Amino acid sequence: MKEVKRKGARSIKDISAVILEQLNNGEIETANLIEWLAVNQTKLLENVLKESNRMNYLEPILTDISNLKKQTVNTINEAIGTGILTESILNNDAEILSIISKHKSDLVRCWSAYTIGKKEELTIEEMLQQIQFLSADKHFGVREISWLAVRPNISNNLEKSLEILLKWTSNEDENIRRFATEATRPRGVWCEHIEKLKKEPELGLKILNALKSDSSKYVQDSVGNWLNDASKTRPDFVKDLCEKWKKESQTKETLYIIKKALRTIEK
């Protein structure tokens, strides 16, 4: 029998006590952004550690959270993921990394993304290879955190990353194809800008060309947003590329991307 998808509450105050408890216990996934923002991640952490008999990990991670300059869903998420990685190294415990990567709770799988993004010993090839399964996660939140967690490393290894991600553009999974543009957006959302791409968006041209008429609206939106980002520093590049695409690829998909790409220029 097919599982019925919950719609989720429209505001935090409308989330029932039963649903909130299930979310904090890690028994169910969040249904929308409102629920995602409402989860008490420290309670969730305590429940995950209790469930896996690792309560000794709790205190040091809570200390890391309390030391944060700014506590937001994303900074707490990152602190917990980083803390779990640290504890796994100190305790020679690879099993906890496996547990959280497959957990029922989407927020716990988000922590898993940071355990990959913070592994200093990984090359960019290894890091992107390890994050790919989370980039294809069925939950929107995990997909967003997957690129956020590795974006600093992509930025620091830009040309190699673009070369690797170009191969992702031919993947049959639309989520993996979308990662190639979303992770490399010049400005992006909730993240530091990639200055080199703001100045030289041409570096991303092969990826953009590969996806210019992608069948997925999810991918189309990301490509359009990538170009809209670039238009704020290099409007000449975006206008020229869109003119070229209009001549070469008059599909409805390409025309939709062009419209999104030019929205700031044409304001």
N, C-alpha and C positions, 0 to 999 in steps of 0.2 A: 504493500500500500504506500502510495506517494505521501511524503511528509508535507503537511500544510505549512506554508511559509507565513510566519507572523508579520503583521504590518508594523508593529511597534507604536509606542505612544508619541503624541505630537509635542509634548513638553515633559520635562523631568518630573514635574509634580503629578503628571497623569500616569506615571509608571506604577503599576500595582506593587504592593509590598512583596507578594509572592514571586513576581517576575524579578524584582530587584534582588531578592535573596538568591534566586537561582543563578542570576548573572554573577553576583559576588562569590557564589560557591563554585563557579566555573562549570555549572551543569548545562547551560545553554549558551548559544551565541547571541550577540546583540543583533537586533533586527534593523536598526537604523542608527543614524549619527546621534540622535538624542540619547538613546540607550548607551551608545559607545561612550558618550561624555559623562553618563551617570554612574558608571561602574566605579566602585571603590577598589582601586587596584591594590591597596595594601591589604585589604580584607581578602581579595582574590589570591594574592601572593601567599598569605598565611594559610589559606585553605589548600592551595596547590602543594605547599611544602609539608603541611600536615598529612595530606593524602599520600605523599611520596616518602614519608619518614625522614624529612630533611629540615626539621625545625631549627637546627643550629645555623642554617643559612639566613634566617629571618633578621636577626638583630643587625648584622653588618649592612644588609641591604636597606633596612629602615633608616639606619644612620646616613647612608648615601642620599636617600630621599629627603631627609630633614636638612641636609646640607645644600640642597639645591637653591640657587638664587631665586629662581622662579619655578613654582610648581604648576605645571599644566599637564593635561593628559599625555602629551607627547614627551615632555621632559621626565615625567614619572615612568612612562613606558621605557624610555631609553635607560634610565637609572636602574630599573629592575632587570632589564636584559643584560646590561653591563655587569650588574652585581651577580647575577646567576652565572655568567661566564667566569667571573673572578672566583666564585666559590667552587665552580666545577674544576678549575685549574688547581686551586689550593687543596681540594679533596680528591684529586685524580678521579673525577666523576663525570665521565662522558654520558652516562645514562640519563642524567637530568636534562641534557640538551636534546636527547631523543624524545624524552617524555613531553617536553613543552612544545616541540616542533609538531607533534601529532595531537595536541590537546584539543578537547572539544570546544573550549573557549577561544574565540577569535583573538581576544586581548592577550592571552597566554601565547598564542602563536606569533603575535606581534613581538613579544619579548624575544622570541626565538630569532627573529630577523636581526635584532641587535647583537645577539650572541655570535652571529655570523659577521656583521658589519664591524665589530670591535676586535676581531681576531687579527692581531698585528702580524702574525706569521704568514698569513695567507697572501698569495699573489693576487692581482686583480682578476686573473683568469680563474683561479680557484674560488675566489669570493663570489664572482658572478655565477659560476657553475653551481655553488652551494645555495645561492639565493633564488635560483630559477624556480624551484618548486613552490616557494612562497609567493613569487610573482604571479603564479598561476592559481593561487588559492581561490576558493569559491567565495570568500568573504571580502567585501570592498575594503574594509579596514586593514586587513592583513596585506592586501595588494599595495595599498598606499604606503604602509610602513616599510614594506620590503624595499622600495626604491629609496625612501628617506634614509634607511639604515646604512645603505652602501653609497649614497650620493657623494659624501666627502671623498671616498676612495675613487669614485669615478672621476670626480673633478681633478684629483691629484694625479690620475693616470688617464688623462682624457683621450689621447689619440688611440691608445691600446683599447680602451673601453669602447670607443666608437667602432673600432674594427670588430670587436667581439659582438657588440650589439647589432651590428649590421646583419649578422647571421640569424639573429633572433627575429628579424623582420619577415623571414620566410616560414616561421613556425606556424603550425596549424592552429595553435591556441591563441585566440585574440588577446588574452591577458598578457601573454609573453611578448607578443608583437607590440602591444601598447607600452610595456615597460621600456622598450628601446627609446621611445620619444619622451615619455613622462619622466624618466630618471635623468634625462639630459636637457630638460627645458632650461633655456638660458636664465630665466628668472625663477620659475617654479613656484610652488606654494608651500608655506611653512618651512622654508629652507633658505640656505645661503645661495646667492646667485653664482652662476659659473661665469666669471668675468671674461674668460677667453671666448666663450660662445656668444657673449653679448657683443664683443668686438669682431669676432670672426665666425659668424653663423655658417659660413661656407663649409666649416669642418664637419657639420652634421648633414651635408647635402645628400650623401649617398643613402643615409637612413630615410630622410624626407622623401627622396625620389622613389625609394622602394615601397613607401606606404601612401603615396599620393592619391591612389584610387582604391584604398583598402575597403573591403566589403563591410567591415565592422564600424558602426557609429561610435563605439567606445574608442577605437583607434583613431577614427577621423577627428573626433573632438580633441584628442591629445596632439595630433599633428597640427591642427588649427591653432591650438593654444601655444604650441612650441613657436610657431611662426609669429603669432601675436606678441609673444614675449620678445622675439628678435626685432619686431617692428619698432619697438620703443627706443632701440639704440641704432638699428641699421634698417630704417625704412626702405632704403634703396634696394637692399638685398631682397627683402620680402616682396616689394612691388615688381621687381624684375622677374623673380621666380614665379610669382602668380601669373604674370603675363605669359611667360613661357609655358606654364602648365595649361593655361586657357587654350593655347594653340595646339598643344600636344595631346591633351587628355580631357576631352569635353564630356566626361562621364558625370553623372549626378553626384557621385562621391567626391570627385576632385572639386567640382563647383561648390559643394558644401564646405570643404576644407578651406578653399579660397575665401569664401565669405567670412568664416571665422578668423582667418589669418589677417584680413584687412580691416577688422572692426575698429581698431584703435586709429589706424591711418585715416579711415573714412568718417570718423566722428565729426 
